[in-house]
Amino acid sequence: MTGKENILSQQNPILKVIASLILVLISSIISIEKFFIIFAFTLIYMIISPNIYIRWLKTIIKIIPFFISIFVFGILFQIYFPVQCFLSLRIIHLLLISVYLSETSSIYSIINGNKNQDSGFWFKCKFLIIAIVHFIPILTVKFNDKRRKHKSIIDIIVLSMEDSFKEIHNVEKAVFDKVVINKKAVKVSIWSDIYLSLLAIVPGILMFIHIN
């Protein structure tokens, strides 16, 4: 089962963001005993998409220097070692949720949802958002190119903007394809959203359960 076919990718992207925020909020305020349970639940929840674990571990490896700095500052400011470990675990859990969102959804899946219910205003907003997503990389490339050829920051900005605006027609066409022509949005099913609800319901119930 590929990332595009599994139940996590079929979940409603907007509800997915909301459920993830609820999970992050709950895991930030509960006790350490309950946090370990939620951490384990989250790990089991993602088992449908093993690629999430791979991406998550790669992300952790990349920010190992950040965790080292946490422990160094903990030593300097005499912060208890268990507190430092708990903070690191919370960050690692947050990374897992972030990878889950990035691996199973995209800005296009969020924007392309509920097309039949679009108003004229929302259509324009979607068009603008996708246009910005396409335009920023173009502007960045042009800016870096002009920076190598010119010294004046004003010249660099003006020339890079001029070259970027020449690409507006191509950007407009790409955005139009994304918003209008490409109607094949990510498949969403009721079972995937039921499964999604567990991501918020289980931690919510656990928050009110007393653990000795």
PyMOL commands that place a pseudoatom at each C-alpha (Angstrom):
pseudoatom trace, name=CA, resn=MET, resi=1, chain=A, elem=C, hetatm=0, pos=[0.000, 0.000, 0.000]
pseudoatom trace, name=CA, resn=THR, resi=2, chain=A, elem=C, hetatm=0, pos=[1.578, 3.277, -1.120]
pseudoatom trace, name=CA, resn=GLY, resi=3, chain=A, elem=C, hetatm=0, pos=[1.426, 6.610, 0.641]
pseudoatom trace, name=CA, resn=LYS, resi=4, chain=A, elem=C, hetatm=0, pos=[-1.218, 7.800, -1.821]
pseudoatom trace, name=CA, resn=GLU, resi=5, chain=A, elem=C, hetatm=0, pos=[-3.454, 4.768, -1.255]
pseudoatom trace, name=CA, resn=ASN, resi=6, chain=A, elem=C, hetatm=0, pos=[-3.373, 4.244, 2.499]
pseudoatom trace, name=CA, resn=ILE, resi=7, chain=A, elem=C, hetatm=0, pos=[-6.129, 5.370, 4.812]
pseudoatom trace, name=CA, resn=LEU, resi=8, chain=A, elem=C, hetatm=0, pos=[-4.038, 8.213, 6.276]
pseudoatom trace, name=CA, resn=SER, resi=9, chain=A, elem=C, hetatm=0, pos=[-3.762, 9.890, 2.876]
pseudoatom trace, name=CA, resn=GLN, resi=10, chain=A, elem=C, hetatm=0, pos=[-7.525, 9.581, 2.334]
pseudoatom trace, name=CA, resn=GLN, resi=11, chain=A, elem=C, hetatm=0, pos=[-8.364, 11.524, 5.480]
pseudoatom trace, name=CA, resn=ASN, resi=12, chain=A, elem=C, hetatm=0, pos=[-9.925, 14.956, 5.206]
pseudoatom trace, name=CA, resn=PRO, resi=13, chain=A, elem=C, hetatm=0, pos=[-6.856, 17.260, 5.241]
pseudoatom trace, name=CA, resn=ILE, resi=14, chain=A, elem=C, hetatm=0, pos=[-8.503, 20.080, 7.177]
pseudoatom trace, name=CA, resn=LEU, resi=15, chain=A, elem=C, hetatm=0, pos=[-9.878, 17.728, 9.836]
pseudoatom trace, name=CA, resn=LYS, resi=16, chain=A, elem=C, hetatm=0, pos=[-6.451, 16.102, 9.944]
pseudoatom trace, name=CA, resn=VAL, resi=17, chain=A, elem=C, hetatm=0, pos=[-4.818, 19.401, 10.859]
pseudoatom trace, name=CA, resn=ILE, resi=18, chain=A, elem=C, hetatm=0, pos=[-7.450, 20.050, 13.542]
pseudoatom trace, name=CA, resn=ALA, resi=19, chain=A, elem=C, hetatm=0, pos=[-7.056, 16.562, 15.050]
pseudoatom trace, name=CA, resn=SER, resi=20, chain=A, elem=C, hetatm=0, pos=[-3.275, 16.941, 15.048]
pseudoatom trace, name=CA, resn=LEU, resi=21, chain=A, elem=C, hetatm=0, pos=[-3.507, 20.287, 16.849]
pseudoatom trace, name=CA, resn=ILE, resi=22, chain=A, elem=C, hetatm=0, pos=[-5.764, 18.722, 19.479]
pseudoatom trace, name=CA, resn=LEU, resi=23, chain=A, elem=C, hetatm=0, pos=[-3.262, 15.881, 19.905]
pseudoatom trace, name=CA, resn=VAL, resi=24, chain=A, elem=C, hetatm=0, pos=[-0.370, 18.341, 20.292]
pseudoatom trace, name=CA, resn=LEU, resi=25, chain=A, elem=C, hetatm=0, pos=[-2.326, 20.424, 22.824]
pseudoatom trace, name=CA, resn=ILE, resi=26, chain=A, elem=C, hetatm=0, pos=[-3.317, 17.429, 24.942]
pseudoatom trace, name=CA, resn=SER, resi=27, chain=A, elem=C, hetatm=0, pos=[0.155, 15.884, 24.873]
pseudoatom trace, name=CA, resn=SER, resi=28, chain=A, elem=C, hetatm=0, pos=[1.593, 19.226, 26.024]
pseudoatom trace, name=CA, resn=ILE, resi=29, chain=A, elem=C, hetatm=0, pos=[-0.487, 19.495, 29.198]
pseudoatom trace, name=CA, resn=ILE, resi=30, chain=A, elem=C, hetatm=0, pos=[-0.831, 15.918, 30.447]
pseudoatom trace, name=CA, resn=SER, resi=31, chain=A, elem=C, hetatm=0, pos=[1.391, 14.158, 32.947]
pseudoatom trace, name=CA, resn=ILE, resi=32, chain=A, elem=C, hetatm=0, pos=[4.465, 12.235, 31.854]
pseudoatom trace, name=CA, resn=GLU, resi=33, chain=A, elem=C, hetatm=0, pos=[2.782, 8.861, 32.520]
pseudoatom trace, name=CA, resn=LYS, resi=34, chain=A, elem=C, hetatm=0, pos=[-0.111, 9.713, 30.196]
pseudoatom trace, name=CA, resn=PHE, resi=35, chain=A, elem=C, hetatm=0, pos=[2.285, 11.242, 27.686]
pseudoatom trace, name=CA, resn=PHE, resi=36, chain=A, elem=C, hetatm=0, pos=[4.097, 7.915, 27.287]
pseudoatom trace, name=CA, resn=ILE, resi=37, chain=A, elem=C, hetatm=0, pos=[0.761, 6.231, 26.557]
pseudoatom trace, name=CA, resn=ILE, resi=38, chain=A, elem=C, hetatm=0, pos=[-0.152, 8.855, 23.957]
pseudoatom trace, name=CA, resn=PHE, resi=39, chain=A, elem=C, hetatm=0, pos=[3.308, 8.585, 22.411]
pseudoatom trace, name=CA, resn=ALA, resi=40, chain=A, elem=C, hetatm=0, pos=[2.873, 4.815, 22.099]
pseudoatom trace, name=CA, resn=PHE, resi=41, chain=A, elem=C, hetatm=0, pos=[-0.643, 5.284, 20.696]
pseudoatom trace, name=CA, resn=THR, resi=42, chain=A, elem=C, hetatm=0, pos=[0.651, 7.730, 18.080]
pseudoatom trace, name=CA, resn=LEU, resi=43, chain=A, elem=C, hetatm=0, pos=[3.380, 5.308, 17.020]
pseudoatom trace, name=CA, resn=ILE, resi=44, chain=A, elem=C, hetatm=0, pos=[0.850, 2.491, 16.624]
pseudoatom trace, name=CA, resn=TYR, resi=45, chain=A, elem=C, hetatm=0, pos=[-1.582, 4.808, 14.829]
pseudoatom trace, name=CA, resn=MET, resi=46, chain=A, elem=C, hetatm=0, pos=[1.000, 5.538, 12.084]
pseudoatom trace, name=CA, resn=ILE, resi=47, chain=A, elem=C, hetatm=0, pos=[1.789, 1.853, 11.448]
pseudoatom trace, name=CA, resn=ILE, resi=48, chain=A, elem=C, hetatm=0, pos=[-0.417, 1.921, 8.348]
pseudoatom trace, name=CA, resn=SER, resi=49, chain=A, elem=C, hetatm=0, pos=[2.192, 4.108, 6.662]
pseudoatom trace, name=CA, resn=PRO, resi=50, chain=A, elem=C, hetatm=0, pos=[5.739, 2.855, 7.483]
pseudoatom trace, name=CA, resn=ASN, resi=51, chain=A, elem=C, hetatm=0, pos=[7.268, 5.644, 5.380]
pseudoatom trace, name=CA, resn=ILE, resi=52, chain=A, elem=C, hetatm=0, pos=[6.331, 8.033, 8.172]
pseudoatom trace, name=CA, resn=TYR, resi=53, chain=A, elem=C, hetatm=0, pos=[8.691, 6.244, 10.561]
pseudoatom trace, name=CA, resn=ILE, resi=54, chain=A, elem=C, hetatm=0, pos=[11.570, 6.426, 8.072]
pseudoatom trace, name=CA, resn=ARG, resi=55, chain=A, elem=C, hetatm=0, pos=[11.055, 10.140, 7.441]
pseudoatom trace, name=CA, resn=TRP, resi=56, chain=A, elem=C, hetatm=0, pos=[10.644, 10.749, 11.168]
pseudoatom trace, name=CA, resn=LEU, resi=57, chain=A, elem=C, hetatm=0, pos=[13.901, 9.015, 12.077]
pseudoatom trace, name=CA, resn=LYS, resi=58, chain=A, elem=C, hetatm=0, pos=[15.765, 10.905, 9.341]
pseudoatom trace, name=CA, resn=THR, resi=59, chain=A, elem=C, hetatm=0, pos=[14.392, 14.177, 10.723]
pseudoatom trace, name=CA, resn=ILE, resi=60, chain=A, elem=C, hetatm=0, pos=[15.491, 13.280, 14.270]
pseudoatom trace, name=CA, resn=ILE, resi=61, chain=A, elem=C, hetatm=0, pos=[19.000, 12.458, 13.048]
pseudoatom trace, name=CA, resn=LYS, resi=62, chain=A, elem=C, hetatm=0, pos=[19.238, 15.829, 11.290]
pseudoatom trace, name=CA, resn=ILE, resi=63, chain=A, elem=C, hetatm=0, pos=[18.438, 17.780, 14.449]
pseudoatom trace, name=CA, resn=ILE, resi=64, chain=A, elem=C, hetatm=0, pos=[20.613, 15.796, 16.849]
pseudoatom trace, name=CA, resn=PRO, resi=65, chain=A, elem=C, hetatm=0, pos=[22.792, 18.940, 17.379]
pseudoatom trace, name=CA, resn=PHE, resi=66, chain=A, elem=C, hetatm=0, pos=[19.644, 20.708, 18.599]
pseudoatom trace, name=CA, resn=PHE, resi=67, chain=A, elem=C, hetatm=0, pos=[19.038, 18.017, 21.225]
pseudoatom trace, name=CA, resn=ILE, resi=68, chain=A, elem=C, hetatm=0, pos=[22.687, 18.192, 22.270]
pseudoatom trace, name=CA, resn=SER, resi=69, chain=A, elem=C, hetatm=0, pos=[22.318, 21.941, 22.786]
pseudoatom trace, name=CA, resn=ILE, resi=70, chain=A, elem=C, hetatm=0, pos=[19.252, 21.315, 24.978]
pseudoatom trace, name=CA, resn=PHE, resi=71, chain=A, elem=C, hetatm=0, pos=[21.273, 19.090, 27.299]
pseudoatom trace, name=CA, resn=VAL, resi=72, chain=A, elem=C, hetatm=0, pos=[24.243, 21.487, 27.282]
pseudoatom trace, name=CA, resn=PHE, resi=73, chain=A, elem=C, hetatm=0, pos=[22.010, 24.390, 28.335]
pseudoatom trace, name=CA, resn=GLY, resi=74, chain=A, elem=C, hetatm=0, pos=[20.391, 22.099, 30.878]
pseudoatom trace, name=CA, resn=ILE, resi=75, chain=A, elem=C, hetatm=0, pos=[23.787, 21.487, 32.466]
pseudoatom trace, name=CA, resn=LEU, resi=76, chain=A, elem=C, hetatm=0, pos=[24.679, 25.181, 32.401]
pseudoatom trace, name=CA, resn=PHE, resi=77, chain=A, elem=C, hetatm=0, pos=[21.387, 26.252, 34.000]
pseudoatom trace, name=CA, resn=GLN, resi=78, chain=A, elem=C, hetatm=0, pos=[21.232, 23.217, 36.297]
pseudoatom trace, name=CA, resn=ILE, resi=79, chain=A, elem=C, hetatm=0, pos=[17.977, 21.853, 34.892]
pseudoatom trace, name=CA, resn=TYR, resi=80, chain=A, elem=C, hetatm=0, pos=[17.136, 18.369, 36.092]
pseudoatom trace, name=CA, resn=PHE, resi=81, chain=A, elem=C, hetatm=0, pos=[18.105, 15.678, 33.592]
pseudoatom trace, name=CA, resn=PRO, resi=82, chain=A, elem=C, hetatm=0, pos=[14.641, 14.003, 33.603]
pseudoatom trace, name=CA, resn=VAL, resi=83, chain=A, elem=C, hetatm=0, pos=[13.095, 17.377, 32.704]
pseudoatom trace, name=CA, resn=GLN, resi=84, chain=A, elem=C, hetatm=0, pos=[15.468, 17.702, 29.748]
pseudoatom trace, name=CA, resn=CYS, resi=85, chain=A, elem=C, hetatm=0, pos=[14.613, 14.180, 28.595]
pseudoatom trace, name=CA, resn=PHE, resi=86, chain=A, elem=C, hetatm=0, pos=[10.877, 14.862, 28.883]
pseudoatom trace, name=CA, resn=LEU, resi=87, chain=A, elem=C, hetatm=0, pos=[11.245, 18.043, 26.822]
pseudoatom trace, name=CA, resn=SER, resi=88, chain=A, elem=C, hetatm=0, pos=[13.186, 16.148, 24.159]
pseudoatom trace, name=CA, resn=LEU, resi=89, chain=A, elem=C, hetatm=0, pos=[10.488, 13.459, 24.026]
pseudoatom trace, name=CA, resn=ARG, resi=90, chain=A, elem=C, hetatm=0, pos=[7.793, 16.080, 23.559]
pseudoatom trace, name=CA, resn=ILE, resi=91, chain=A, elem=C, hetatm=0, pos=[9.753, 17.565, 20.657]
pseudoatom trace, name=CA, resn=ILE, resi=92, chain=A, elem=C, hetatm=0, pos=[10.276, 14.120, 19.114]
pseudoatom trace, name=CA, resn=HIS, resi=93, chain=A, elem=C, hetatm=0, pos=[6.534, 13.444, 19.415]
pseudoatom trace, name=CA, resn=LEU, resi=94, chain=A, elem=C, hetatm=0, pos=[5.776, 16.780, 17.785]
pseudoatom trace, name=CA, resn=LEU, resi=95, chain=A, elem=C, hetatm=0, pos=[8.137, 15.861, 14.939]
pseudoatom trace, name=CA, resn=LEU, resi=96, chain=A, elem=C, hetatm=0, pos=[6.235, 12.596, 14.441]
pseudoatom trace, name=CA, resn=ILE, resi=97, chain=A, elem=C, hetatm=0, pos=[2.945, 14.460, 14.097]
pseudoatom trace, name=CA, resn=SER, resi=98, chain=A, elem=C, hetatm=0, pos=[4.529, 16.980, 11.725]
pseudoatom trace, name=CA, resn=VAL, resi=99, chain=A, elem=C, hetatm=0, pos=[5.924, 14.209, 9.516]
pseudoatom trace, name=CA, resn=TYR, resi=100, chain=A, elem=C, hetatm=0, pos=[2.512, 12.523, 9.541]
pseudoatom trace, name=CA, resn=LEU, resi=101, chain=A, elem=C, hetatm=0, pos=[0.932, 15.716, 8.210]
pseudoatom trace, name=CA, resn=SER, resi=102, chain=A, elem=C, hetatm=0, pos=[3.603, 16.374, 5.580]
pseudoatom trace, name=CA, resn=GLU, resi=103, chain=A, elem=C, hetatm=0, pos=[3.725, 12.759, 4.368]
pseudoatom trace, name=CA, resn=THR, resi=104, chain=A, elem=C, hetatm=0, pos=[-0.019, 12.206, 4.071]
pseudoatom trace, name=CA, resn=SER, resi=105, chain=A, elem=C, hetatm=0, pos=[-1.244, 15.574, 2.834]
pseudoatom trace, name=CA, resn=SER, resi=106, chain=A, elem=C, hetatm=0, pos=[-0.152, 18.653, 0.938]
pseudoatom trace, name=CA, resn=ILE, resi=107, chain=A, elem=C, hetatm=0, pos=[-1.254, 22.237, 0.457]
pseudoatom trace, name=CA, resn=TYR, resi=108, chain=A, elem=C, hetatm=0, pos=[-2.988, 21.142, -2.736]
pseudoatom trace, name=CA, resn=SER, resi=109, chain=A, elem=C, hetatm=0, pos=[-5.022, 18.457, -0.983]
pseudoatom trace, name=CA, resn=ILE, resi=110, chain=A, elem=C, hetatm=0, pos=[-6.200, 21.085, 1.523]
pseudoatom trace, name=CA, resn=ILE, resi=111, chain=A, elem=C, hetatm=0, pos=[-7.013, 23.638, -1.144]
pseudoatom trace, name=CA, resn=ASN, resi=112, chain=A, elem=C, hetatm=0, pos=[-8.685, 21.168, -3.505]
pseudoatom trace, name=CA, resn=GLY, resi=113, chain=A, elem=C, hetatm=0, pos=[-11.081, 19.869, -0.867]
pseudoatom trace, name=CA, resn=ASN, resi=114, chain=A, elem=C, hetatm=0, pos=[-14.836, 20.530, -1.211]
pseudoatom trace, name=CA, resn=LYS, resi=115, chain=A, elem=C, hetatm=0, pos=[-14.592, 21.996, -4.693]
pseudoatom trace, name=CA, resn=ASN, resi=116, chain=A, elem=C, hetatm=0, pos=[-18.318, 21.755, -5.264]
pseudoatom trace, name=CA, resn=GLN, resi=117, chain=A, elem=C, hetatm=0, pos=[-18.912, 24.070, -2.307]
pseudoatom trace, name=CA, resn=ASP, resi=118, chain=A, elem=C, hetatm=0, pos=[-16.503, 26.763, -3.444]
pseudoatom trace, name=CA, resn=SER, resi=119, chain=A, elem=C, hetatm=0, pos=[-17.726, 30.347, -3.502]
pseudoatom trace, name=CA, resn=GLY, resi=120, chain=A, elem=C, hetatm=0, pos=[-16.261, 32.914, -5.846]
pseudoatom trace, name=CA, resn=PHE, resi=121, chain=A, elem=C, hetatm=0, pos=[-14.319, 34.452, -2.975]
pseudoatom trace, name=CA, resn=TRP, resi=122, chain=A, elem=C, hetatm=0, pos=[-12.864, 31.113, -1.807]
pseudoatom trace, name=CA, resn=PHE, resi=123, chain=A, elem=C, hetatm=0, pos=[-11.911, 30.235, -5.385]
pseudoatom trace, name=CA, resn=LYS, resi=124, chain=A, elem=C, hetatm=0, pos=[-9.948, 33.499, -5.642]
pseudoatom trace, name=CA, resn=CYS, resi=125, chain=A, elem=C, hetatm=0, pos=[-8.288, 32.826, -2.284]
pseudoatom trace, name=CA, resn=LYS, resi=126, chain=A, elem=C, hetatm=0, pos=[-7.221, 29.354, -3.412]
pseudoatom trace, name=CA, resn=PHE, resi=127, chain=A, elem=C, hetatm=0, pos=[-5.930, 30.773, -6.670]
pseudoatom trace, name=CA, resn=LEU, resi=128, chain=A, elem=C, hetatm=0, pos=[-3.881, 33.382, -4.787]
pseudoatom trace, name=CA, resn=ILE, resi=129, chain=A, elem=C, hetatm=0, pos=[-2.437, 30.857, -2.308]
pseudoatom trace, name=CA, resn=ILE, resi=130, chain=A, elem=C, hetatm=0, pos=[-1.282, 28.442, -5.012]
pseudoatom trace, name=CA, resn=ALA, resi=131, chain=A, elem=C, hetatm=0, pos=[0.063, 31.338, -7.094]
pseudoatom trace, name=CA, resn=ILE, resi=132, chain=A, elem=C, hetatm=0, pos=[2.212, 32.462, -4.148]
pseudoatom trace, name=CA, resn=VAL, resi=133, chain=A, elem=C, hetatm=0, pos=[3.462, 28.889, -3.646]
pseudoatom trace, name=CA, resn=HIS, resi=134, chain=A, elem=C, hetatm=0, pos=[4.544, 28.791, -7.302]
pseudoatom trace, name=CA, resn=PHE, resi=135, chain=A, elem=C, hetatm=0, pos=[5.868, 32.350, -7.474]
pseudoatom trace, name=CA, resn=ILE, resi=136, chain=A, elem=C, hetatm=0, pos=[8.147, 32.363, -4.399]
pseudoatom trace, name=CA, resn=PRO, resi=137, chain=A, elem=C, hetatm=0, pos=[10.613, 29.722, -5.755]
pseudoatom trace, name=CA, resn=ILE, resi=138, chain=A, elem=C, hetatm=0, pos=[10.796, 31.575, -9.074]
pseudoatom trace, name=CA, resn=LEU, resi=139, chain=A, elem=C, hetatm=0, pos=[11.541, 34.861, -7.321]
pseudoatom trace, name=CA, resn=THR, resi=140, chain=A, elem=C, hetatm=0, pos=[14.164, 33.154, -5.132]
pseudoatom trace, name=CA, resn=VAL, resi=141, chain=A, elem=C, hetatm=0, pos=[15.982, 31.713, -8.147]
pseudoatom trace, name=CA, resn=LYS, resi=142, chain=A, elem=C, hetatm=0, pos=[15.914, 35.040, -9.986]
pseudoatom trace, name=CA, resn=PHE, resi=143, chain=A, elem=C, hetatm=0, pos=[17.128, 36.903, -6.904]
pseudoatom trace, name=CA, resn=ASN, resi=144, chain=A, elem=C, hetatm=0, pos=[20.081, 34.554, -6.398]
pseudoatom trace, name=CA, resn=ASP, resi=145, chain=A, elem=C, hetatm=0, pos=[20.970, 34.807, -10.080]
pseudoatom trace, name=CA, resn=LYS, resi=146, chain=A, elem=C, hetatm=0, pos=[20.958, 38.621, -10.059]
pseudoatom trace, name=CA, resn=ARG, resi=147, chain=A, elem=C, hetatm=0, pos=[22.905, 38.725, -6.806]
pseudoatom trace, name=CA, resn=ARG, resi=148, chain=A, elem=C, hetatm=0, pos=[25.820, 37.015, -8.518]
pseudoatom trace, name=CA, resn=LYS, resi=149, chain=A, elem=C, hetatm=0, pos=[25.828, 39.589, -11.318]
pseudoatom trace, name=CA, resn=HIS, resi=150, chain=A, elem=C, hetatm=0, pos=[25.057, 42.848, -9.495]
pseudoatom trace, name=CA, resn=LYS, resi=151, chain=A, elem=C, hetatm=0, pos=[26.210, 44.527, -6.302]
pseudoatom trace, name=CA, resn=SER, resi=152, chain=A, elem=C, hetatm=0, pos=[23.448, 47.064, -5.738]
pseudoatom trace, name=CA, resn=ILE, resi=153, chain=A, elem=C, hetatm=0, pos=[20.639, 45.559, -3.687]
pseudoatom trace, name=CA, resn=ILE, resi=154, chain=A, elem=C, hetatm=0, pos=[18.132, 47.851, -5.394]
pseudoatom trace, name=CA, resn=ASP, resi=155, chain=A, elem=C, hetatm=0, pos=[19.213, 46.640, -8.839]
pseudoatom trace, name=CA, resn=ILE, resi=156, chain=A, elem=C, hetatm=0, pos=[19.043, 43.050, -7.652]
pseudoatom trace, name=CA, resn=ILE, resi=157, chain=A, elem=C, hetatm=0, pos=[15.496, 43.444, -6.337]
pseudoatom trace, name=CA, resn=VAL, resi=158, chain=A, elem=C, hetatm=0, pos=[14.199, 45.365, -9.349]
pseudoatom trace, name=CA, resn=LEU, resi=159, chain=A, elem=C, hetatm=0, pos=[15.766, 43.065, -11.953]
pseudoatom trace, name=CA, resn=SER, resi=160, chain=A, elem=C, hetatm=0, pos=[14.733, 39.889, -10.156]
pseudoatom trace, name=CA, resn=MET, resi=161, chain=A, elem=C, hetatm=0, pos=[11.164, 41.169, -9.877]
pseudoatom trace, name=CA, resn=GLU, resi=162, chain=A, elem=C, hetatm=0, pos=[11.112, 42.084, -13.571]
pseudoatom trace, name=CA, resn=ASP, resi=163, chain=A, elem=C, hetatm=0, pos=[12.330, 38.629, -14.600]
pseudoatom trace, name=CA, resn=SER, resi=164, chain=A, elem=C, hetatm=0, pos=[9.903, 36.963, -12.202]
pseudoatom trace, name=CA, resn=PHE, resi=165, chain=A, elem=C, hetatm=0, pos=[6.922, 38.869, -13.582]
pseudoatom trace, name=CA, resn=LYS, resi=166, chain=A, elem=C, hetatm=0, pos=[7.796, 37.542, -17.036]
pseudoatom trace, name=CA, resn=GLU, resi=167, chain=A, elem=C, hetatm=0, pos=[6.892, 34.120, -15.672]
pseudoatom trace, name=CA, resn=ILE, resi=168, chain=A, elem=C, hetatm=0, pos=[3.419, 35.190, -14.561]
pseudoatom trace, name=CA, resn=HIS, resi=169, chain=A, elem=C, hetatm=0, pos=[1.740, 33.594, -17.582]
pseudoatom trace, name=CA, resn=ASN, resi=170, chain=A, elem=C, hetatm=0, pos=[3.357, 30.237, -16.809]
pseudoatom trace, name=CA, resn=VAL, resi=171, chain=A, elem=C, hetatm=0, pos=[2.449, 30.549, -13.124]
pseudoatom trace, name=CA, resn=GLU, resi=172, chain=A, elem=C, hetatm=0, pos=[-1.133, 31.429, -14.021]
pseudoatom trace, name=CA, resn=LYS, resi=173, chain=A, elem=C, hetatm=0, pos=[-1.415, 28.373, -16.247]
pseudoatom trace, name=CA, resn=ALA, resi=174, chain=A, elem=C, hetatm=0, pos=[0.060, 26.076, -13.574]
pseudoatom trace, name=CA, resn=VAL, resi=175, chain=A, elem=C, hetatm=0, pos=[-2.290, 27.484, -10.931]
pseudoatom trace, name=CA, resn=PHE, resi=176, chain=A, elem=C, hetatm=0, pos=[-5.294, 27.145, -13.232]
pseudoatom trace, name=CA, resn=ASP, resi=177, chain=A, elem=C, hetatm=0, pos=[-4.407, 23.499, -13.793]
pseudoatom trace, name=CA, resn=LYS, resi=178, chain=A, elem=C, hetatm=0, pos=[-4.200, 22.910, -10.044]
pseudoatom trace, name=CA, resn=VAL, resi=179, chain=A, elem=C, hetatm=0, pos=[-7.431, 24.668, -9.094]
pseudoatom trace, name=CA, resn=VAL, resi=180, chain=A, elem=C, hetatm=0, pos=[-9.712, 24.037, -12.070]
pseudoatom trace, name=CA, resn=ILE, resi=181, chain=A, elem=C, hetatm=0, pos=[-8.525, 21.500, -14.623]
pseudoatom trace, name=CA, resn=ASN, resi=182, chain=A, elem=C, hetatm=0, pos=[-6.995, 18.978, -12.246]
pseudoatom trace, name=CA, resn=LYS, resi=183, chain=A, elem=C, hetatm=0, pos=[-10.188, 17.824, -10.541]
pseudoatom trace, name=CA, resn=LYS, resi=184, chain=A, elem=C, hetatm=0, pos=[-8.695, 14.565, -9.329]
pseudoatom trace, name=CA, resn=ALA, resi=185, chain=A, elem=C, hetatm=0, pos=[-8.389, 15.387, -5.638]
pseudoatom trace, name=CA, resn=VAL, resi=186, chain=A, elem=C, hetatm=0, pos=[-7.192, 13.022, -2.913]
pseudoatom trace, name=CA, resn=LYS, resi=187, chain=A, elem=C, hetatm=0, pos=[-9.840, 10.380, -2.301]
pseudoatom trace, name=CA, resn=VAL, resi=188, chain=A, elem=C, hetatm=0, pos=[-11.627, 10.861, 0.985]
pseudoatom trace, name=CA, resn=SER, resi=189, chain=A, elem=C, hetatm=0, pos=[-13.711, 8.123, 2.620]
pseudoatom trace, name=CA, resn=ILE, resi=190, chain=A, elem=C, hetatm=0, pos=[-15.893, 7.985, 5.705]
pseudoatom trace, name=CA, resn=TRP, resi=191, chain=A, elem=C, hetatm=0, pos=[-13.796, 5.155, 7.186]
pseudoatom trace, name=CA, resn=SER, resi=192, chain=A, elem=C, hetatm=0, pos=[-10.615, 7.180, 6.880]
pseudoatom trace, name=CA, resn=ASP, resi=193, chain=A, elem=C, hetatm=0, pos=[-12.252, 10.069, 8.738]
pseudoatom trace, name=CA, resn=ILE, resi=194, chain=A, elem=C, hetatm=0, pos=[-13.560, 7.702, 11.424]
pseudoatom trace, name=CA, resn=TYR, resi=195, chain=A, elem=C, hetatm=0, pos=[-10.011, 6.450, 11.861]
pseudoatom trace, name=CA, resn=LEU, resi=196, chain=A, elem=C, hetatm=0, pos=[-8.841, 10.071, 11.941]
pseudoatom trace, name=CA, resn=SER, resi=197, chain=A, elem=C, hetatm=0, pos=[-11.225, 10.854, 14.804]
pseudoatom trace, name=CA, resn=LEU, resi=198, chain=A, elem=C, hetatm=0, pos=[-9.345, 8.360, 16.985]
pseudoatom trace, name=CA, resn=LEU, resi=199, chain=A, elem=C, hetatm=0, pos=[-6.315, 10.661, 16.832]
pseudoatom trace, name=CA, resn=ALA, resi=200, chain=A, elem=C, hetatm=0, pos=[-8.198, 13.215, 18.924]
pseudoatom trace, name=CA, resn=ILE, resi=201, chain=A, elem=C, hetatm=0, pos=[-10.724, 11.065, 20.803]
pseudoatom trace, name=CA, resn=VAL, resi=202, chain=A, elem=C, hetatm=0, pos=[-8.302, 8.569, 22.383]
pseudoatom trace, name=CA, resn=PRO, resi=203, chain=A, elem=C, hetatm=0, pos=[-5.957, 11.240, 23.853]
pseudoatom trace, name=CA, resn=GLY, resi=204, chain=A, elem=C, hetatm=0, pos=[-9.032, 13.242, 24.908]
pseudoatom trace, name=CA, resn=ILE, resi=205, chain=A, elem=C, hetatm=0, pos=[-10.433, 10.296, 26.870]
pseudoatom trace, name=CA, resn=LEU, resi=206, chain=A, elem=C, hetatm=0, pos=[-7.036, 9.522, 28.355]
pseudoatom trace, name=CA, resn=MET, resi=207, chain=A, elem=C, hetatm=0, pos=[-6.736, 13.097, 29.619]
pseudoatom trace, name=CA, resn=PHE, resi=208, chain=A, elem=C, hetatm=0, pos=[-9.719, 12.522, 31.954]
pseudoatom trace, name=CA, resn=ILE, resi=209, chain=A, elem=C, hetatm=0, pos=[-8.655, 9.077, 33.151]
pseudoatom trace, name=CA, resn=HIS, resi=210, chain=A, elem=C, hetatm=0, pos=[-6.900, 8.982, 36.509]
pseudoatom trace, name=CA, resn=ILE, resi=211, chain=A, elem=C, hetatm=0, pos=[-3.623, 7.038, 36.543]
pseudoatom trace, name=CA, resn=ASN, resi=212, chain=A, elem=C, hetatm=0, pos=[-2.006, 6.244, 39.872]
for i in range(1, 212): cmd.bond("trace and resi %d" % i, "trace and resi %d" % (i + 1))
show_as sticks, trace
zoom trace
